[in-house]
Amino acid sequence: MERQILHVDVNNAFLSWTALDMIKNGSKIDIREIPAVIGGDESKRSGIVLAKSMKAKECGVRTAETIYQARIKCPGLKVFPSNFKIYRHYSNQLYQLLLEYTDKIERFSIDECFLDMTHYLMNDTLLNKGKEINRRVKEELGFTVNVGVAHNKLLAKMASDFTKPDRVHTLFENEIPNKMWTLPVSELFMLGKRTVPKLYNMQIKTIGDLAKTNKRILQDKFGKHGAMMWEYANGIDDSEVKYIQEKPKGIGNSVTLPEDISNIDKLEEIVLALTEQVTYRLRKQNMLARVVNVQLRNKDFVDTSHQRKLPNATASTKEIFKHAKELLEQMYRRGTAIRLIGVRVDDLTDKEEMQISLFHDEVKNEKQEKLDKTIDKLKEKYGYNFITRAGKMGVEDLIKFRKEDEK
């Protein structure tokens, strides 16, 4: 199966996160909008620029130069100290949001992550997931990210470094000649600064030049590193996303509709599809949920949401959909045009730790659990569209199925 990889990179992380923290603490100034830098101790000659605003960049200020040099270029420059406690806070917020999409996340640094989405697209496209993450980070966390979309880590990383800020870029294999080979060879990921002059001396000035060079020549001159450079220049990378399993605090999914919908039956079908995706991930985590939440956004971008505590902690698609559907019916005003729907489960607990209620119908629960697991396995083996629940067959089929189910 072709791998589906995202690389999420926070735009100007240290400065953005400092700006957010200052605003939350009452600052009237957004340092992202003025000539500003995050830097070390100015009293020491070793104090350097760690991050810069766009206004500072326009003055010629560069990352890693001394603050003394930066002030010469930009006399009105404002300097703010670094605070890794704040950075960890926002980095963890980002990580928790990303956990809603996959449990296979590699924290490559404090401000960037690789996501393996191979088994988590849920009948969606990798590009759509990248755009959704980009939008949600901005709306929910208050800062922006670039998202690289590709079939391996190397290409995803290269893609996220294209035009910034707040962008989503693809770099699939067929796009390598136009999007990557035209770049200077110095832009290739993992290429050391000392190697670039040596490549220039070999008349290798672009990534395309490197890709078309005989691999054996590169190996003879640079050893194993030469082989790796050639593979990277050709978009070849088999490295895995190195993740540490961490349990999410909540699991959710939302969809922006291609056109506004005001038909309640159609909205129910979408809620069922979202519930199926959310509960699939819930079961993959071997967790149960105690709370379900439904969110609606109308054509005027007004958000409403209702949530409900479930009678029993569960991962059952049927049980959670029943409550999600009731929440939808309670909150939806007939005739309202809806452009976004979201379903989320919270208050999660490990399945092994959960005591089944004395009054819970354990036999019925076990049957439903086996059915859900069987459907999950079929989807994983044959594809997400191989088997579908009745709600996606259309309203008439859904009603028919419910009547049969009641018998």
N, C-alpha and C positions, 0 to 999 in steps of 0.2 A: 504494500500500500504506500502511495506517495505521501511523504511526510508533509504536515501543514504547520509551519513555524511562524510565529510573530516575534518581533523584537520591539519592545516598548522603551523609549528613551525620553526622560524628562527634559524639557527645554530649559536650559539655564537654571538647573535645579537649585543650587545654593542661593542664588539671588532671588529666584521665584519663591522659594520656601521662606526665606527671611522676610520678603515683602508681605506674604500672607500672614505670617506671625505678627508682624508689626501692625498690620491693619486690624487683626483680631484684637490687638491690645490697645486700640484707639488711635493709631496713627492716621493722620489725614493725608499723608503722602504715600503714594505707591512708588517705591524706589525702582520699579521696572520701567517707569515713565520718565525718569530723570537720569542724568549722567551719574552712575553709581557703580561701585564694585564691592565685592566681598573680598577682604584681604587680611593678611597677617598683621602683626604688631608693627605699626609705622615707626616706632622708636628704634626698631632694629633694621639694619640695612637689608636683612634677609626677608623682610616683609614683602610678599608677592601677591599679585592679583589671582584670586581663585575663581572668580566669576565676574562677569560684567554685564551691564544693561545694554540695550541696543543703542541708546544715546551715547554711552561711553565708547561702544564699538565704533560709532560714526566718527568719534574724535581720534580714532586710531589706537585706542587702548587694546592691549592683547593679554590673553590669559598667560600666566606664568612670568610676566615681566614684573619688575619691582614697582611698588606703589609710587616711589619717587619718580620713576620714568613716566608712569601713568599721569601723575599730576602735571608734569611738564606739558604733556599733550593736551590735557584737559584740566585747566586751572580751577574750574568750579566743581571738580569731582567730589562726590560724597563717598566716604569709606565706612563700611560696616563690618564688624567682626564676624567670624564664622562661629556657628553654634551647632555642633554635631548632634546634640540632644534634639534640637528642632528638626534637623535633617532626618534623623532616625524615625521621628514621629510621622512625618509626611511620607517617608519611604514605606513605612509599615502600612499606612492608609492605602497607598497605591497597591501594595502587595495583597491586602485583604480584598480589594476590589477585583484584582486579577484572579484571585482564587475562585471567584464566581464563574470563571470561564474554564478553568482546568486546574487540576492539582499538580500538573507537571510544569513547574516554574523554576527556572534557574535565575537566582539573583546575581547577575553578572557583576554588578557594582551597586552602590547605594542608590543610584538613580537610573538603573536600566535592568531590564529583565528579558529573558527568553521564555516564550510560552510554546509548549508542544500541544497543538490543537488537533492532532491527527484523529483522535477518537471523540472529539468534543464539538464538532461543528453542528451536529443536530439538524441536518438537512439545510444548513445555511452555507454561505461561502466564506472562505478565509478573509477575503477583502471586506465583506460586510462586518465580520467580527472585529477586524481592525478599526474600521470606521466607528463602530459602536463604542469600542474602548476609548478611542480618541475623544468622542463626544462626551461620554460619561465622566471621564477624568476632569474635563473642563467644567462640566455642569455641577458635578458633585464634590470635587476636591478643590477646584478653584485654580489649578495650574494647567499647563498644556504639555502634551507629549507628541513626539513623532513616533509613528508606528511603521515598521518595516514588515512587508508581507512577502513570504517566499516559501520554498520547499526545503530549505536547509538553513542552519544558523548563520553561515557566512553571508549568504545573499540577503537574509533578513536584516542582519547588522548593517551591511552596505546600503540597503534601501533606506533604513531609518536615518542614515547620515546624508541623504539627499537634501534638497531644499528645506530649510527650517524658517520659522517654527510652526508648530500646530498643523502638521501635514501627515498624510498617509500615503506611502509609496509602495508599489509592487516591484519586485525584481525576480521574475520567473525566468526559466532557462531560455526561452525564446527572446527575452528582452535584454539578455547579457550584451550582445554586440552593440546595440544602440545606447543602452543606459550605463553600462559599466566599462566597456572596452575603450570608450572615448576619454575616460578620466585619466589624469596623470597617474603614473605608476605609484607615486607616493601615497595615493588615496587608498591603495589596497590594504585591507585589514591585515594586521599582524606583520606588516612590512617595516622593519627597523630603519631608523634614520641613516645608519651607517651603510645600509645596503643600497639605498637610492643612488648615491653617486657612482657606485660600482656598476649599477644597471645602466645609468646614463652613459658611462664609458663604453658600454656594449651596444649603444644606440637603442636602448630599450627605454622609451620615455612615457609610454602609455600602458595601461593595463592590457590593452589589445596587443601591443608589441610583445609583452611578456607571455601572453596566452599563445601566441603564434611562434614563439621561440622553441627550438628543439629541447625537449625535456632533459635529454641526456647531457646537453651542454650546460644547462643550469645545475644539474646534479654534480657534474664534474667540478664546477667552480664553487658551489655553495653547499654541497653535500645534501643531507636530508632536507635542509631548509630550502634548497633549490627546487626539490620535487614538490614540496608543500606550496611554494610560491606559484609554480606552474599550475597546480591543481586549483588553488584559490583563484588565479587569474581566469581559469576556465569554469569557475562556479562550482567546483567539485568539493564537497565537504560532507563527510559521513558522521561527524561528531554528534553525540547525543545531548539532549537537554539534561543537564545534571541537576536534578531536583531533590529536595528534601521534603518528604511527605508531611504536610501540615494541614490540620483540620480547619475548614472555613467556619466563620461565624454565621454566615448565611449564604444561601444559594439563590440566584435569581436570573431571570432573562426577560428581555423586553424586545419589542419589534416596532419600528416605525413603518407604518403601513404605506404601500405604494399609492394608495388613494384613500381619502377619508371614508369611513364606514359608519353608517347609522343604523344598520340592521342588527338587532340584538342576537339573532341566531348566528350570524356570521361572526360576531364578536365572541360568542360562546365557543365556536369552533377554534378560533385563534387562542383563546384561553386554554382550551384543551391541549392544543399543540405545545404551548409554552409550558403547561403543567407537566406534560410528558417529558420535555427536555429537562426541566428542573428536577423532577423526581428520578430520572435516569442518573443524573449526577449525584443526587442524594444517595442512591443505592450504591453507586460506585465508591462513595466515601464510607459506605457501611454505617450510615448515620440515619437518624430519625428526626423529624421536625415537629415542633409543638405549635408553631404559628405560621399562618399563611397570609400573604398580603397581595392585593391586586391594585395596580396603578393604571389610571387612564389619563391621557392628555388629549384635550379637544383641539379643534382646528385653530382656536385662538391661543394655543399654548398654555392653557390653564390646566394645572395638574390637580387631580384628586386621587386619594387612596384610602382604602379600607383594609383593616386587618382583623383576624379572628384567631383566638386561641383554640386549638383543636382538642376534641374530647380525649384523644389519646395520641401520644407521639407515634408518628407513622412515616413510612416512605412509599405508601401505596398511591399510585397514580389515581385510581378510582376514588379513594377517600379524599385526597387533597383536591382533586378536581371538583368534587361535590361541593366543598366549602368555597372554593374559588368562584364557582359558578353562582352560588348564592350571594357572595359578596358583589359580584358584577351586577346581578339583578337589583341588589339594594341601592347601589351607588349610581347606576346608569339612568340618566334622564332621557326618556324616549325622544327620538328625533335628533339628539345631539350627534354631531359629526366627530368621530374619534380618529386621531392620527397616530396615536401610540398606545400600546397596551403592554403592561409588565406583570409578571407573576414572580413572587419571591417567597421563600420559606426561611424562617428564623427560629431562634431558640433551639438550636440543634444539639443533639446528644448522641453519644456512641450507642449503637444498637445493643452491644453486649451489656452496657451499664443500665439499660432501661428495664425496669420491672413491669411486666405486663399487668394491666389492671385486672382486679379480681372479677370485674363485671364485663371484661372484654371478651368478645366472641373469638376465642383463640383459634378454633378450627377454621372459621371463615377467613380469619386473618392469614393463616398459613396458606390457604388456597390462593388467595389474592397475591401473596408474596411469591409463590411458585410461578404464577402466571406472569407477573412483572419480570421476574428473573429470566423466564423462558423468552419473553419478548426482547429483553435486553441482549441476550446471547444471540438471537437470530439477527438482530440489527447489527451487532458487532461483526458477525460472520459474513452476512450477505449485503450489508449496507443499510443506512438509516431508513430508506424508503421501502425496504423489502416487505415489511409488515406495518400496517397502520391501524390505529384504533378507529372505532366506528364513527367517532365525531368528525373525522376528516373526510368521510365518504359523502358528506352533504347532509343537510337538515332532515330530509325525508328518510334517508337510510338510518340516521341517528335515532329518529323517533321509532322507526320499526324495530331497531335493535333493542331499544329500551323496553319496548313492549314484550319482546321475546325474553329479555333478561328478567322482567318482573314475573313471568310465568315460571 
